[in-house]
Amino acid sequence: MAKYTVRKGKWYIARLSLSGFSRFATNRMVAAKLENAGFINVQVEGSGGIRLAIGYWPSDDATAEKPIEIVDIVEKDSEPQIPT
């Protein structure tokens, strides 16, 4: 499994691909999962299997296994907007 690093004081935008019962999760449920991982100011948009999420990492730099649900993740210096 691939690893990814999040850095203190950075924003992240991620494309998520949900499968199985996860596809039926509300955006609030998906956001709560990211908040439990340590992100704050989380926003999630989309429905079904494809979601876009934005979150801010306030903690020290960290490296972890990248969950298979994360298709793509991009680091930003300022708060990104979810494309519509």
Secondary structure, DSSP 8 states (H G I E B T S, - for coil): --EEEE-TTEEEEEEEE--GGGGG--HHHHHHHHHHTT-EEEEEEEETTEEEEEEEE-SS-EEEE--TTEEEEEEESS------
